[in-house]
Amino acid sequence: MRTQVVVWATVVLNAALFVLNLVVAIVSGSTAVLSQAVYALTDLVGSLLLMWGVVASQRPPDYDHPFGFGKERFFWSFSASLVTFTIAGLLVLTDGIQQLATPHRLTNVDAALLVLGATIALSAVGIWVTLREVRRARQAITVFLESAQIGLKTIFYQDVVSVFGSVVAFAGVAVVHETGNDAADGLVACVIGILMILTGLVLAAESRELLIGKAISPDQARAVLAVVERDGQVRKVRSFQSMMLGPDDVLIALRINFQDGLDTDQLEQAIDRVSAAVRAAFPRVRHLVIEPES
């Protein structure tokens, strides 16, 4: 998938959302709108971190990093999750609690409602951009959400949370408009803050699994084994180990029991044949180590 397209679209949208929400938050004094401004700003920072991860991951392997820098994307996705969701969520939650404790009067409520509606629309555009790239890659949404594309998933969840948070904020400001109860503005900010923190923790946990060496899924492993065992000179795969080195970079180590009686040349040919078959069927397998037994 074209990660850069999604990230740059997110940068542009979040820059626009930050300016809109900040101006209206200052004019109206709405904590809910301010929470969306903070969220848009941290989204912007998180998107830039994700873009840096994409750039850094494309460096060629060197002596100290023989398998390349693919995990840069996992690290910067982890950082973006913490910045975008956890830190921003704490800030929003703090502001919400202050508004609950000592409510201040909201002004220009109509402008607040208008900008929150615009935030919902622009966040929906962000979701559409991500889903368009998923369809372009001919992936089902369930496959995408289970994949190692943690950077794109972070952006997708950012937009989903933004839509949900904006709907909640819209409802809170509407309650203030109808009832004059300014504490409702603080309550919805607390709800948005808690949602952001929980989402950040979930994404950070997923990034952690990839950083410490998560294997490919059992279904993918079985598919690779099926290709290997299809070779006529393979008797049994004794050991299978894998690690995600990046969203599109997998390391697999195999210990294969080949047929008895193979000489060195035949064994080399069998290894080359199995390697070619695996790489052809699974282009993401960029590093393949085969230890033969015969």
Steps between C-alpha positions, in 0.01 A plus 500: 500500500607858437575600858630843398167590336306422817749676728519820294121513468481469879757778548300741283165411658631526856666835433166634377313345795744644753465855369118477478452350845753724672347820363147396596616369841652839578190685378244273668693387808386141441713235667354236266611695193838565661537125554453449126764768430748325731416167339549643148839645602622174649364317194711733288812430707425127496459500122836672457659237726344227285635663185847514652468130583423423135803701383734353763390143425614529138868525588706210361636232737841560654743306717320586824154443348535206258122455467438865422300767683143379449425513872546878492136510390395300807697726734365826359148357493545420869617857562212643297249296701635637825508861376170498313285308741651464846658843554221685318240295687648602834496868399139479382394310812664762724322785321170312522535448874576870548189594301293260710638639824472869408282539190556814296240647269507401133452767233445465126356152543378501140857541375611211725229276357595599145870423541426168669282407204787595268737287710273198458493555122878545463575200723264293288704606195811368678329165560398491132861558388626209712222265388563597137864394537390174664271428206775599255724240664217247461478434872196439714460742790529209746831397342623859522408529869682171575809595298831649610415831328504662842567850364199498270287343773606779737382759247177307442426485874590868534229588250246260651558642849486852357156431346370339818650771720356774282154339515524484880627860515220613267245335729654666807506847347141449377397418858667820617316691228162357603534489879769753585681236708866578426618196698384278210786648295750374757332159524534427129863615510561241775336230289716593198815505714434153646425361151826642366705356786348152460555503123860609548570220745354239263708624205815532712456139615466383139811696398688347793423149375649586161803672651599201714474255211145387423466200266272484199149368563434122524298514176790663316744250650286208382484651151881527486537141625260379231721654232818349651355151544372502142856440382557135420835477679374646829410231753415716800550849640661446840499862615323819392585844641392840376523867592340817365784739409261756351148524361627349171812321623502152653787280622443122491742232621429137407661169593398256229547126483566417134495157339787266586777444251520851355851615413620855558395629160154347527458644849598848378257472210220394737572795732504743206175355368322527837632855551378610157156345559457672838615840374275475194194413709579745782688811380508636857749222592816696430727297729487120480741271684485124433697248708492163319488148636527190281 
